[in-house]
Amino acid sequence: MAGFIVPLALLLAQTPLPQPHSFLRRDAGFTSQEIGNLEKGEIVIKLPKTQEVREVAVFAIMRVDVPADYFIDRVRDIVSFKKSDNVLQIGKFSNPPKLDDLAGLTLDPVDIEGIRRCRVHRCDVKMSADMIERFRKEVDWSAPRYRESVTEVAHRMLLERVQAYLQDGSPSLRQYDDKSYPLRLAEEFQSLLQPAPYMYEYTPEFQKYLEDFPGSRPENVEDFIYWSKEKFGLKPVISITHITIYKRPTSNGTDVLIASKGIYATHYFEASVGLTGFIRSQSPESSHSYLMYVNRSRTDALRGMFAGLKRSLITGSLRDGTRKSMELIRNKLESQYSTYSLYPN
């Protein structure tokens, strides 16, 4: 992360800038040209260096012209907000979650056959030892309807995972046992949730809640969990994501921080944490809002041989994919708000 540190002498020589410009220059290493490009409407993306070899990180920012409350409402409607060609299926869990919430989730044949071959420490789908054994015991693999049975068992286990997480937080996630090494998810998240220089206004109160969930709950947060099935690499990824919306009043409106914690994924991702900031300019001459996005993910693709080559390919795809996602979000937000402002009811 050394590439994101600006020399102190250079900072002292600069004219003070309003937030978020001062953050971008001081903590995210933005140049004057990059800040200028941002103000021209460009999406600016950086790929911070990471200390963990399995981790990749991305930082992106753009201007958006919608109010904070409207943005929050769109995020709450996560099914519509995330709709794109890459999102094959998606659903939001009820409060409390129920089995019917997963009715729209299907398993592809490649995953069903991968589960059929699964053994502890030798499996193509990310699972704990308990999950692997349950599929072996609860599915009659010789029955004509074994594919439907796999889906039914998967739905029950995903629901149980969400219920346990809502009650006990990260410790309930146990570990993945699909590879020769165990992966303890609580430890991975504890590490990923630590502050980094490029994480805007990551307050101790917010961090503590994300670490201690469901304890240490501040008054100004709300949570929900959703599932999705998305195109990624050679296989679609089924994942479960915990969203936390944190609102912080400022002198010029309300800043919004939204954390996304990937508490399960069938492929590739060992752990993933995202942070989205909807930030108002603190300059009295400006009414601009900015959408910042940070993602820190650890992937099994960066283990072992050819990790360096794979990192180059992954980061290239990460940069392109983030740019496309940010463009889609801005176009969707601004076009929908334009209609909403004309016909609010």
Contacts in CASP RR format, 6 or more apart in sequence:
PFRMAT RR
TARGET T0000
AUTHOR 0000-0000-0000
METHOD contacts of the structure
MODEL  1
MAGFIVPLALLLAQTPLPQPHSFLRRDAGFTSQEIGNLEKGEIVIKLPKT
QEVREVAVFAIMRVDVPADYFIDRVRDIVSFKKSDNVLQIGKFSNPPKLD
DLAGLTLDPVDIEGIRRCRVHRCDVKMSADMIERFRKEVDWSAPRYRESV
TEVAHRMLLERVQAYLQDGSPSLRQYDDKSYPLRLAEEFQSLLQPAPYMY
EYTPEFQKYLEDFPGSRPENVEDFIYWSKEKFGLKPVISITHITIYKRPT
SNGTDVLIASKGIYATHYFEASVGLTGFIRSQSPESSHSYLMYVNRSRTD
ALRGMFAGLKRSLITGSLRDGTRKSMELIRNKLESQYSTYSLYPN
1 48 0 8 1.000
1 49 0 8 1.000
1 50 0 8 1.000
1 51 0 8 1.000
1 196 0 8 1.000
1 197 0 8 1.000
1 198 0 8 1.000
2 49 0 8 1.000
3 29 0 8 1.000
3 48 0 8 1.000
3 49 0 8 1.000
4 27 0 8 1.000
4 28 0 8 1.000
4 29 0 8 1.000
4 46 0 8 1.000
4 48 0 8 1.000
4 49 0 8 1.000
4 197 0 8 1.000
4 198 0 8 1.000
5 29 0 8 1.000
5 197 0 8 1.000
6 25 0 8 1.000
6 26 0 8 1.000
6 29 0 8 1.000
11 25 0 8 1.000
11 26 0 8 1.000
14 25 0 8 1.000
16 22 0 8 1.000
17 25 0 8 1.000
17 35 0 8 1.000
18 281 0 8 1.000
18 282 0 8 1.000
18 283 0 8 1.000
18 286 0 8 1.000
19 279 0 8 1.000
19 281 0 8 1.000
19 282 0 8 1.000
20 61 0 8 1.000
20 200 0 8 1.000
20 279 0 8 1.000
20 281 0 8 1.000
20 290 0 8 1.000
20 292 0 8 1.000
21 35 0 8 1.000
23 200 0 8 1.000
23 201 0 8 1.000
24 30 0 8 1.000
24 34 0 8 1.000
24 35 0 8 1.000
24 38 0 8 1.000
24 61 0 8 1.000
25 35 0 8 1.000
27 197 0 8 1.000
27 198 0 8 1.000
27 200 0 8 1.000
28 46 0 8 1.000
28 59 0 8 1.000
28 197 0 8 1.000
28 198 0 8 1.000
29 46 0 8 1.000
30 38 0 8 1.000
30 44 0 8 1.000
34 44 0 8 1.000
37 44 0 8 1.000
38 44 0 8 1.000
38 61 0 8 1.000
38 62 0 8 1.000
38 63 0 8 1.000
38 290 0 8 1.000
39 63 0 8 1.000
39 288 0 8 1.000
41 62 0 8 1.000
41 63 0 8 1.000
42 62 0 8 1.000
43 60 0 8 1.000
43 61 0 8 1.000
43 62 0 8 1.000
43 323 0 8 1.000
43 326 0 8 1.000
43 327 0 8 1.000
43 330 0 8 1.000
44 60 0 8 1.000
44 61 0 8 1.000
44 62 0 8 1.000
45 58 0 8 1.000
45 59 0 8 1.000
45 60 0 8 1.000
45 319 0 8 1.000
45 322 0 8 1.000
45 323 0 8 1.000
45 326 0 8 1.000
46 58 0 8 1.000
46 59 0 8 1.000
46 60 0 8 1.000
46 198 0 8 1.000
47 56 0 8 1.000
47 57 0 8 1.000
47 58 0 8 1.000
47 59 0 8 1.000
47 315 0 8 1.000
47 318 0 8 1.000
47 319 0 8 1.000
48 57 0 8 1.000
48 58 0 8 1.000
48 59 0 8 1.000
48 196 0 8 1.000
48 197 0 8 1.000
48 198 0 8 1.000
49 57 0 8 1.000
50 56 0 8 1.000
50 57 0 8 1.000
50 296 0 8 1.000
52 191 0 8 1.000
52 298 0 8 1.000
53 302 0 8 1.000
53 307 0 8 1.000
54 270 0 8 1.000
54 298 0 8 1.000
54 299 0 8 1.000
54 300 0 8 1.000
54 302 0 8 1.000
54 303 0 8 1.000
55 192 0 8 1.000
55 296 0 8 1.000
55 297 0 8 1.000
55 298 0 8 1.000
55 302 0 8 1.000
56 296 0 8 1.000
56 297 0 8 1.000
56 299 0 8 1.000
56 302 0 8 1.000
56 311 0 8 1.000
56 314 0 8 1.000
56 315 0 8 1.000
56 318 0 8 1.000
57 196 0 8 1.000
57 198 0 8 1.000
57 294 0 8 1.000
57 295 0 8 1.000
57 296 0 8 1.000
57 297 0 8 1.000
58 293 0 8 1.000
58 294 0 8 1.000
58 295 0 8 1.000
58 318 0 8 1.000
58 319 0 8 1.000
58 322 0 8 1.000
59 198 0 8 1.000
59 292 0 8 1.000
59 293 0 8 1.000
59 294 0 8 1.000
60 292 0 8 1.000
60 293 0 8 1.000
60 294 0 8 1.000
60 322 0 8 1.000
60 323 0 8 1.000
60 326 0 8 1.000
61 290 0 8 1.000
61 291 0 8 1.000
61 292 0 8 1.000
61 293 0 8 1.000
62 290 0 8 1.000
62 291 0 8 1.000
62 326 0 8 1.000
62 330 0 8 1.000
63 288 0 8 1.000
63 289 0 8 1.000
63 290 0 8 1.000
63 291 0 8 1.000
64 71 0 8 1.000
64 278 0 8 1.000
64 289 0 8 1.000
64 290 0 8 1.000
64 291 0 8 1.000
64 330 0 8 1.000
64 333 0 8 1.000
64 334 0 8 1.000
65 288 0 8 1.000
65 289 0 8 1.000
65 334 0 8 1.000
65 337 0 8 1.000
66 289 0 8 1.000
66 333 0 8 1.000
66 334 0 8 1.000
66 337 0 8 1.000
67 289 0 8 1.000
67 337 0 8 1.000
68 247 0 8 1.000
68 253 0 8 1.000
68 254 0 8 1.000
68 255 0 8 1.000
68 256 0 8 1.000
68 278 0 8 1.000
68 280 0 8 1.000
68 289 0 8 1.000
69 254 0 8 1.000
70 333 0 8 1.000
70 337 0 8 1.000
70 340 0 8 1.000
71 256 0 8 1.000
71 278 0 8 1.000
71 291 0 8 1.000
71 333 0 8 1.000
72 245 0 8 1.000
72 247 0 8 1.000
72 256 0 8 1.000
72 278 0 8 1.000
74 80 0 8 1.000
74 81 0 8 1.000
74 332 0 8 1.000
74 333 0 8 1.000
74 336 0 8 1.000
75 81 0 8 1.000
75 243 0 8 1.000
75 245 0 8 1.000
75 258 0 8 1.000
76 224 0 8 1.000
76 245 0 8 1.000
78 90 0 8 1.000
78 91 0 8 1.000
78 92 0 8 1.000
78 224 0 8 1.000
78 226 0 8 1.000
78 243 0 8 1.000
79 90 0 8 1.000
79 91 0 8 1.000
79 92 0 8 1.000
79 226 0 8 1.000
81 329 0 8 1.000
81 332 0 8 1.000
82 90 0 8 1.000
82 228 0 8 1.000
83 90 0 8 1.000
84 325 0 8 1.000
84 328 0 8 1.000
85 231 0 8 1.000
86 230 0 8 1.000
86 231 0 8 1.000
86 232 0 8 1.000
87 228 0 8 1.000
87 229 0 8 1.000
87 230 0 8 1.000
87 231 0 8 1.000
88 229 0 8 1.000
88 230 0 8 1.000
88 231 0 8 1.000
88 236 0 8 1.000
89 104 0 8 1.000
89 105 0 8 1.000
89 106 0 8 1.000
89 228 0 8 1.000
89 229 0 8 1.000
90 226 0 8 1.000
90 227 0 8 1.000
90 228 0 8 1.000
90 229 0 8 1.000
91 101 0 8 1.000
91 104 0 8 1.000
91 105 0 8 1.000
91 226 0 8 1.000
91 227 0 8 1.000
91 228 0 8 1.000
92 101 0 8 1.000
92 224 0 8 1.000
92 225 0 8 1.000
92 226 0 8 1.000
93 101 0 8 1.000
93 162 0 8 1.000
93 224 0 8 1.000
93 225 0 8 1.000
93 226 0 8 1.000
93 227 0 8 1.000
94 101 0 8 1.000
95 224 0 8 1.000
96 163 0 8 1.000
96 166 0 8 1.000
97 159 0 8 1.000
97 162 0 8 1.000
97 163 0 8 1.000
97 166 0 8 1.000
97 225 0 8 1.000
98 159 0 8 1.000
99 155 0 8 1.000
99 156 0 8 1.000
99 159 0 8 1.000
101 159 0 8 1.000
101 227 0 8 1.000
102 155 0 8 1.000
102 158 0 8 1.000
102 159 0 8 1.000
102 227 0 8 1.000
105 151 0 8 1.000
105 154 0 8 1.000
105 155 0 8 1.000
105 158 0 8 1.000
105 227 0 8 1.000
105 229 0 8 1.000
105 238 0 8 1.000
106 151 0 8 1.000
106 229 0 8 1.000
107 115 0 8 1.000
107 147 0 8 1.000
107 150 0 8 1.000
107 151 0 8 1.000
107 154 0 8 1.000
107 238 0 8 1.000
108 235 0 8 1.000
108 236 0 8 1.000
109 147 0 8 1.000
110 235 0 8 1.000
111 124 0 8 1.000
111 125 0 8 1.000
111 235 0 8 1.000
111 236 0 8 1.000
111 238 0 8 1.000
111 266 0 8 1.000
112 147 0 8 1.000
112 150 0 8 1.000
112 151 0 8 1.000
114 123 0 8 1.000
114 124 0 8 1.000
114 125 0 8 1.000
115 123 0 8 1.000
115 125 0 8 1.000
115 127 0 8 1.000
115 135 0 8 1.000
115 150 0 8 1.000
115 154 0 8 1.000
116 141 0 8 1.000
116 146 0 8 1.000
116 150 0 8 1.000
117 123 0 8 1.000
117 124 0 8 1.000
118 124 0 8 1.000
118 125 0 8 1.000
118 127 0 8 1.000
118 132 0 8 1.000
118 135 0 8 1.000
118 136 0 8 1.000
118 178 0 8 1.000
119 132 0 8 1.000
120 129 0 8 1.000
120 132 0 8 1.000
120 133 0 8 1.000
120 177 0 8 1.000
120 178 0 8 1.000
121 177 0 8 1.000
121 178 0 8 1.000
121 179 0 8 1.000
121 180 0 8 1.000
122 178 0 8 1.000
122 180 0 8 1.000
123 132 0 8 1.000
123 177 0 8 1.000
123 178 0 8 1.000
123 179 0 8 1.000
124 178 0 8 1.000
124 267 0 8 1.000
125 178 0 8 1.000
125 266 0 8 1.000
125 267 0 8 1.000
126 176 0 8 1.000
126 178 0 8 1.000
126 264 0 8 1.000
126 265 0 8 1.000
126 266 0 8 1.000
126 267 0 8 1.000
126 270 0 8 1.000
127 135 0 8 1.000
127 176 0 8 1.000
127 177 0 8 1.000
127 178 0 8 1.000
128 174 0 8 1.000
128 175 0 8 1.000
128 176 0 8 1.000
128 177 0 8 1.000
129 177 0 8 1.000
130 174 0 8 1.000
131 157 0 8 1.000
132 177 0 8 1.000
132 178 0 8 1.000
134 153 0 8 1.000
134 157 0 8 1.000
135 150 0 8 1.000
135 153 0 8 1.000
138 149 0 8 1.000
138 153 0 8 1.000
139 146 0 8 1.000
139 149 0 8 1.000
139 150 0 8 1.000
139 153 0 8 1.000
140 146 0 8 1.000
140 149 0 8 1.000
143 149 0 8 1.000
158 227 0 8 1.000
158 240 0 8 1.000
158 264 0 8 1.000
161 172 0 8 1.000
161 173 0 8 1.000
161 240 0 8 1.000
161 263 0 8 1.000
161 264 0 8 1.000
162 225 0 8 1.000
162 240 0 8 1.000
162 263 0 8 1.000
164 172 0 8 1.000
165 172 0 8 1.000
165 173 0 8 1.000
165 225 0 8 1.000
165 242 0 8 1.000
165 263 0 8 1.000
166 214 0 8 1.000
166 225 0 8 1.000
167 214 0 8 1.000
168 214 0 8 1.000
169 213 0 8 1.000
169 214 0 8 1.000
170 185 0 8 1.000
170 186 0 8 1.000
170 189 0 8 1.000
170 190 0 8 1.000
170 211 0 8 1.000
170 213 0 8 1.000
170 263 0 8 1.000
171 186 0 8 1.000
173 185 0 8 1.000
173 186 0 8 1.000
173 189 0 8 1.000
173 263 0 8 1.000
173 264 0 8 1.000
174 184 0 8 1.000
174 185 0 8 1.000
175 182 0 8 1.000
175 183 0 8 1.000
175 184 0 8 1.000
175 185 0 8 1.000
176 182 0 8 1.000
176 183 0 8 1.000
176 185 0 8 1.000
176 270 0 8 1.000
179 300 0 8 1.000
183 270 0 8 1.000
185 263 0 8 1.000
185 271 0 8 1.000
188 270 0 8 1.000
188 271 0 8 1.000
188 298 0 8 1.000
189 211 0 8 1.000
189 261 0 8 1.000
189 271 0 8 1.000
189 273 0 8 1.000
190 211 0 8 1.000
192 271 0 8 1.000
192 272 0 8 1.000
192 273 0 8 1.000
192 296 0 8 1.000
192 298 0 8 1.000
193 207 0 8 1.000
193 210 0 8 1.000
193 211 0 8 1.000
193 273 0 8 1.000
194 207 0 8 1.000
195 202 0 8 1.000
195 207 0 8 1.000
196 294 0 8 1.000
196 296 0 8 1.000
198 294 0 8 1.000
199 275 0 8 1.000
199 294 0 8 1.000
200 257 0 8 1.000
200 275 0 8 1.000
200 277 0 8 1.000
200 279 0 8 1.000
200 292 0 8 1.000
200 294 0 8 1.000
201 248 0 8 1.000
201 255 0 8 1.000
201 257 0 8 1.000
201 279 0 8 1.000
202 257 0 8 1.000
202 275 0 8 1.000
203 248 0 8 1.000
205 218 0 8 1.000
206 218 0 8 1.000
206 221 0 8 1.000
206 246 0 8 1.000
206 257 0 8 1.000
206 259 0 8 1.000
208 216 0 8 1.000
209 215 0 8 1.000
209 216 0 8 1.000
209 217 0 8 1.000
209 218 0 8 1.000
209 221 0 8 1.000
209 244 0 8 1.000
209 246 0 8 1.000
210 244 0 8 1.000
210 259 0 8 1.000
210 261 0 8 1.000
213 223 0 8 1.000
213 242 0 8 1.000
213 244 0 8 1.000
218 246 0 8 1.000
220 246 0 8 1.000
220 247 0 8 1.000
220 248 0 8 1.000
221 244 0 8 1.000
221 245 0 8 1.000
221 246 0 8 1.000
221 247 0 8 1.000
222 244 0 8 1.000
222 245 0 8 1.000
223 242 0 8 1.000
223 243 0 8 1.000
223 244 0 8 1.000
223 245 0 8 1.000
224 243 0 8 1.000
225 240 0 8 1.000
225 241 0 8 1.000
225 242 0 8 1.000
225 243 0 8 1.000
225 263 0 8 1.000
226 240 0 8 1.000
226 241 0 8 1.000
226 243 0 8 1.000
227 238 0 8 1.000
227 239 0 8 1.000
227 240 0 8 1.000
227 241 0 8 1.000
228 238 0 8 1.000
228 239 0 8 1.000
228 241 0 8 1.000
229 236 0 8 1.000
229 237 0 8 1.000
229 238 0 8 1.000
229 239 0 8 1.000
230 236 0 8 1.000
230 237 0 8 1.000
230 239 0 8 1.000
232 267 0 8 1.000
232 268 0 8 1.000
233 268 0 8 1.000
235 266 0 8 1.000
235 267 0 8 1.000
237 265 0 8 1.000
237 266 0 8 1.000
237 267 0 8 1.000
237 268 0 8 1.000
237 269 0 8 1.000
238 264 0 8 1.000
238 265 0 8 1.000
238 266 0 8 1.000
239 262 0 8 1.000
239 264 0 8 1.000
239 265 0 8 1.000
239 266 0 8 1.000
239 269 0 8 1.000
240 262 0 8 1.000
240 263 0 8 1.000
240 264 0 8 1.000
240 265 0 8 1.000
241 260 0 8 1.000
241 261 0 8 1.000
241 262 0 8 1.000
241 263 0 8 1.000
242 259 0 8 1.000
242 260 0 8 1.000
242 261 0 8 1.000
242 262 0 8 1.000
242 263 0 8 1.000
243 258 0 8 1.000
243 259 0 8 1.000
243 260 0 8 1.000
244 258 0 8 1.000
244 259 0 8 1.000
244 261 0 8 1.000
245 256 0 8 1.000
245 257 0 8 1.000
245 258 0 8 1.000
246 256 0 8 1.000
246 257 0 8 1.000
246 258 0 8 1.000
246 259 0 8 1.000
247 254 0 8 1.000
247 255 0 8 1.000
247 256 0 8 1.000
248 254 0 8 1.000
248 255 0 8 1.000
248 256 0 8 1.000
248 257 0 8 1.000
249 255 0 8 1.000
250 280 0 8 1.000
250 282 0 8 1.000
251 282 0 8 1.000
252 280 0 8 1.000
252 281 0 8 1.000
252 282 0 8 1.000
252 284 0 8 1.000
253 280 0 8 1.000
254 280 0 8 1.000
255 277 0 8 1.000
255 278 0 8 1.000
255 279 0 8 1.000
255 280 0 8 1.000
256 277 0 8 1.000
256 278 0 8 1.000
257 275 0 8 1.000
257 276 0 8 1.000
257 277 0 8 1.000
257 278 0 8 1.000
258 275 0 8 1.000
258 276 0 8 1.000
258 277 0 8 1.000
258 278 0 8 1.000
259 273 0 8 1.000
259 274 0 8 1.000
259 275 0 8 1.000
259 276 0 8 1.000
260 272 0 8 1.000
260 273 0 8 1.000
260 274 0 8 1.000
260 275 0 8 1.000
260 276 0 8 1.000
261 272 0 8 1.000
261 273 0 8 1.000
261 274 0 8 1.000
262 269 0 8 1.000
262 271 0 8 1.000
262 272 0 8 1.000
262 273 0 8 1.000
265 272 0 8 1.000
268 299 0 8 1.000
268 300 0 8 1.000
268 301 0 8 1.000
269 297 0 8 1.000
269 298 0 8 1.000
269 299 0 8 1.000
270 298 0 8 1.000
270 299 0 8 1.000
270 300 0 8 1.000
271 297 0 8 1.000
271 298 0 8 1.000
272 295 0 8 1.000
272 296 0 8 1.000
272 297 0 8 1.000
272 298 0 8 1.000
273 295 0 8 1.000
273 296 0 8 1.000
273 297 0 8 1.000
274 293 0 8 1.000
274 294 0 8 1.000
274 295 0 8 1.000
274 296 0 8 1.000
275 292 0 8 1.000
275 293 0 8 1.000
275 294 0 8 1.000
275 295 0 8 1.000
276 291 0 8 1.000
276 292 0 8 1.000
276 293 0 8 1.000
276 294 0 8 1.000
277 290 0 8 1.000
277 291 0 8 1.000
277 292 0 8 1.000
277 293 0 8 1.000
278 289 0 8 1.000
278 290 0 8 1.000
278 291 0 8 1.000
279 289 0 8 1.000
279 290 0 8 1.000
279 291 0 8 1.000
279 292 0 8 1.000
280 288 0 8 1.000
280 289 0 8 1.000
280 290 0 8 1.000
281 287 0 8 1.000
281 288 0 8 1.000
281 289 0 8 1.000
281 290 0 8 1.000
291 326 0 8 1.000
291 329 0 8 1.000
291 330 0 8 1.000
293 322 0 8 1.000
293 326 0 8 1.000
295 322 0 8 1.000
299 314 0 8 1.000
301 307 0 8 1.000
301 310 0 8 1.000
301 314 0 8 1.000
302 308 0 8 1.000
302 310 0 8 1.000
302 311 0 8 1.000
302 314 0 8 1.000
END
